[in-house]
Amino acid sequence: MNFERVIRQLHKTEVLMAEIQLRQLDFQKVGTVAYMRESMQVHEQRMAHIDMRLASITHKLGLLGGYFKGQN
C-alpha cells in the first residue's frame, strides 16, 4: 500500500470538503439576507397599515370630541 498516495488523496479530499463548506456558507448567507429583506418588507407593509388605521381612529376621535364639545 502506497501511504504517500493515500495521504495526497486524503489531502485533496480535505481541500475539496473545505471548498464545499465555504460554498454552502455563502449560499446560507444569501438565503438569510433574502429572508431578512422579505421579512423587513412585510414588517414595513404591516406598520404602514397600522399607521393608516391609527390615523383614521385619531381622526374619528377628534370628530367625536368636537361633537361632544358642541353639546355643552
PASEBA-1860 file (N, C-alpha, C; in nm, 3 decimals):
! residues 72
1> MNFERVIR> 0.085/-0.118/0.000/0.000/0.000/0.000/0.089/0.124/0.000 ~ 0.059/0.219/-0.088/0.138/0.341/-0.100/0.076/0.448/-0.011 ~ 0.136/0.470/0.105/0.081/0.565/0.203/0.089/0.710/0.154 ~ 0.193/0.742/0.079/0.205/0.879/0.027/0.090/0.912/-0.067 ~ 0.054/0.817/-0.151/-0.058/0.838/-0.244/-0.189/0.853/-0.166 ~ -0.208/0.772/-0.064/-0.328/0.779/0.018/-0.334/0.913/0.091 ~ -0.221/0.959/0.142/-0.216/1.088/0.212/-0.248/1.202/0.116 ~ -0.193/1.199/-0.007/-0.224/1.302/-0.107/-0.373/1.302/-0.141
9> QLHKTEVL> -0.429/1.184/-0.156/-0.572/1.174/-0.187/-0.656/1.229/-0.073 ~ -0.617/1.196/0.050/-0.690/1.249/0.166/-0.679/1.401/0.173 ~ -0.563/1.454/0.141/-0.544/1.599/0.141/-0.633/1.664/0.035 ~ -0.637/1.606/-0.086/-0.724/1.658/-0.191/-0.870/1.655/-0.147 ~ -0.909/1.547/-0.082/-1.046/1.535/-0.033/-1.075/1.641/0.072 ~ -0.979/1.665/0.159/-0.995/1.766/0.264/-1.012/1.906/0.203 ~ -0.930/1.936/0.102/-0.941/2.065/0.035/-1.076/2.078/-0.033 ~ -1.120/1.974/-0.100/-1.250/1.975/-0.166/-1.363/1.996/-0.066
17> MAEIQLRQ> -1.357/1.927/0.047/-1.460/1.942/0.151/-1.463/2.086/0.204 ~ -1.347/2.146/0.222/-1.340/2.284/0.270/-1.404/2.378/0.169 ~ -1.379/2.357/0.040/-1.440/2.440/-0.064/-1.592/2.425/-0.065 ~ -1.638/2.303/-0.051/-1.783/2.278/-0.046/-1.846/2.349/0.074 ~ -1.781/2.342/0.188/-1.833/2.407/0.307/-1.838/2.559/0.289 ~ -1.736/2.617/0.227/-1.737/2.761/0.202/-1.852/2.800/0.108 ~ -1.874/2.719/0.006/-1.985/2.748/-0.086/-2.120/2.736/-0.015 ~ -2.133/2.639/0.073/-2.256/2.624/0.149/-2.279/2.745/0.240
25> LDFQKVGT> -2.173/2.793/0.303/-2.185/2.912/0.388/-2.227/3.033/0.307 ~ -2.169/3.050/0.189/-2.208/3.161/0.102/-2.355/3.151/0.064 ~ -2.399/3.030/0.031/-2.539/3.009/-0.006/-2.631/3.041/0.111 ~ -2.593/2.998/0.231/-2.674/3.025/0.350/-2.681/3.175/0.378 ~ -2.570/3.246/0.359/-2.570/3.391/0.380/-2.666/3.460/0.284 ~ -2.661/3.420/0.157/-2.750/3.480/0.057/-2.895/3.450/0.093 ~ -2.924/3.327/0.133/-3.060/3.291/0.172/-3.106/3.369/0.293 ~ -3.018/3.389/0.389/-3.052/3.463/0.509/-3.079/3.609/0.477
33> VAYMRESM> -2.997/3.668/0.392/-3.016/3.808/0.353/-3.148/3.825/0.281 ~ -3.179/3.734/0.189/-3.306/3.742/0.116/-3.424/3.728/0.210 ~ -3.414/3.635/0.306/-3.521/3.617/0.403/-3.539/3.742/0.488 ~ -3.430/3.802/0.530/-3.437/3.922/0.613/-3.499/4.038/0.535 ~ -3.463/4.051/0.408/-3.521/4.158/0.324/-3.672/4.137/0.310 ~ -3.711/4.014/0.284/-3.853/3.983/0.269/-3.929/4.009/0.399 ~ -3.871/3.967/0.510/-3.934/3.988/0.640/-3.948/4.137/0.669 ~ -3.845/4.214/0.638/-3.849/4.358/0.662/-3.955/4.425/0.575
41> QVHEQRMA> -3.968/4.377/0.453/-4.069/4.433/0.362/-4.210/4.406/0.417 ~ -4.235/4.285/0.463/-4.365/4.251/0.522/-4.389/4.335/0.647 ~ -4.287/4.352/0.729/-4.299/4.433/0.850/-4.336/4.577/0.815 ~ -4.268/4.634/0.715/-4.297/4.772/0.675/-4.439/4.785/0.621 ~ -4.487/4.686/0.548/-4.625/4.690/0.498/-4.724/4.688/0.614 ~ -4.698/4.602/0.711/-4.787/4.594/0.827/-4.786/4.724/0.907 ~ -4.668/4.782/0.925/-4.658/4.907/1.000/-4.730/5.020/0.927 ~ -4.721/5.023/0.794/-4.791/5.124/0.716/-4.942/5.109/0.734
49> HIDMRLAS> -4.989/4.985/0.737/-5.132/4.960/0.758/-5.175/5.005/0.899 ~ -5.093/4.975/0.998/-5.123/5.017/1.135/-5.124/5.168/1.145 ~ -5.027/5.236/1.082/-5.025/5.383/1.084/-5.150/5.440/1.021 ~ -5.196/5.379/0.912/-5.316/5.427/0.845/-5.438/5.409/0.936 ~ -5.448/5.295/1.001/-5.561/5.270/1.091/-5.559/5.366/1.210 ~ -5.441/5.390/1.266/-5.430/5.482/1.380/-5.469/5.624/1.339 ~ -5.430/5.665/1.220/-5.467/5.798/1.172/-5.619/5.808/1.157 ~ -5.681/5.702/1.108/-5.827/5.701/1.094/-5.895/5.708/1.230
57> ITHKLGLL> -5.846/5.631/1.324/-5.905/5.631/1.459/-5.886/5.767/1.525 ~ -5.768/5.825/1.511/-5.742/5.957/1.569/-5.836/6.061/1.510 ~ -5.854/6.054/1.380/-5.946/6.149/1.314/-6.089/6.133/1.368 ~ -6.134/6.010/1.379/-6.270/5.985/1.428/-6.286/6.029/1.573 ~ -6.185/6.006/1.655/-6.192/6.052/1.794/-6.194/6.204/1.802 ~ -6.121/6.269/1.714/-6.124/6.415/1.709/-6.263/6.467/1.673 ~ -6.325/6.403/1.575/-6.461/6.443/1.536/-6.560/6.418/1.649 ~ -6.545/6.305/1.717/-6.634/6.273/1.828/-6.615/6.372/1.942
65> GGYFKGQN> -6.491/6.409/1.971/-6.464/6.508/2.075/-6.524/6.642/2.039 ~ -6.514/6.679/1.913/-6.574/6.805/1.866/-6.725/6.801/1.878 ~ -6.785/6.689/1.852/-6.931/6.674/1.863/-6.975/6.695/2.008 ~ -6.903/6.631/2.102/-6.941/6.644/2.243/-6.914/6.784/2.297 ~ -6.812/6.852/2.248/-6.786/6.990/2.290/-6.899/7.081/2.244 ~ -6.953/7.052/2.130/-7.062/7.133/2.075/-7.193/7.114/2.151 ~ -7.207/7.008/2.229/-7.330/6.981/2.302/-7.337/7.057/2.434 ~ -7.225/7.111/2.481/-7.224/7.182/2.611/-7.292/7.314/2.600
END
